[in-house]
Amino acid sequence: QVQLVESGGGLVQAGGSLRLSCAASGRAFSNYNMAWFRQGLGKEREFVAAITWSGGSTTYADSVKGRFTISRDNAKNTGFLQMNSLKPEDTAVYYCAAISKYVVAASEMPRGYTYWGQGTQVTVSS
């Protein structure tokens, strides 16, 4: 199994940028597909972006396309979410998630992931 720890959240003004990191420990990170989800206050957890174990394929929610970039460095067992042109509606707790690359699962659904971090708060002020 793998343990995930997010970092990099904080308070930023609208139009600003943040880079979230997801540090993985345990089994080799390259064994897992990963994703970022977010959950605003009183809202359901929603998909943000996903990346395959090799980094060869990425998927984004329509709401973040062109503004967010998901990436990973398997040598450093770390995943990233670069967030640019942030908007107040991006305010949420952001979670990284992972699933074994050998498991066929719905990549845009929370139920498709086995391992979760504790989350990091992102607040965008207007």
Secondary structure, DSSP 8 states (H G I E B T S, - for coil): -EEEEEE--EEEETT--EEEEEEEEES-GGGEEEEEEEE-TTS--EEEEEE-TTS--EEE-TTTTTTEEEEEEGGGTEEEEEE-S--GGG-EEEEEEEEETTS---TTSGGG-SEE---EEEEEE-
